[in-house]
Amino acid sequence: MSPEARKRGVLIACLAAVFAMVGAAYAAVPLYNMFCRVTGFGGTTQVATTGPTQILDRTVTVRFDGSVADAPLKFTPEQRTIDVRLGERALAYYTVTNMSDRTVNAVASYNVSPFKTGPYFSKLQCFCFTEQQFAPHESRELAVLFFVDPEMDSERRLDDVREITLSYTFFEKAGGKAGTVAARDEGESAGG
């Protein structure tokens, strides 16, 4: 093989490696998110379209936590805990206030702990599904409708779980268009 052919082969191999690494980097976040949703890894909760048909006698206490990262918002749960039976739908509210003189677009990330309960904690409706927009000094109640899957009762490694913490963190999103808002304002019922 001539030196020119070897150089060309090395160049093609290097370019192929660069394109493969760029492709892998581009695909890493969606693949990781999909993996977390499927497995509940890292406390990622499930999204459900219907609730379970069975409600068990076993109860767990769901603790609510709210925090803010890099956004001029005040974000707190309206109640700290609620006791729910496995399979029972429950509705919880958080209050958010824009503390600034400008409109804020924000998105909430979430997880549950202990992490091993992630595959069994399902949300039917949640403000975290869409980007939210808050007018200057606006206060709003945001709803989450959830259940703990009764299948958790058949998982022996979860027999010790008596409490699940649902945590949200709001992050400001620069620009963007706010989606549907789950709000309960002056008699309006809670949405997604």
Secondary structure, DSSP 8 states (H G I E B T S, - for coil): --HHHHHHHHHHHHHHHHHHHHHHHHHHHHHHHHHHHHH-GGG--EE-SS--S---S-EEEEEEEEEEESSSEEEEESSSEEEEETT--EEEEEEEEE-SSS-EEEEEEEEEESGGGGGGEEEEEEGGGS-EEE-TT-EEEEEEEEEE-GGGGG-GGGTT--EEEEEEEEEE-SS----------TT-----
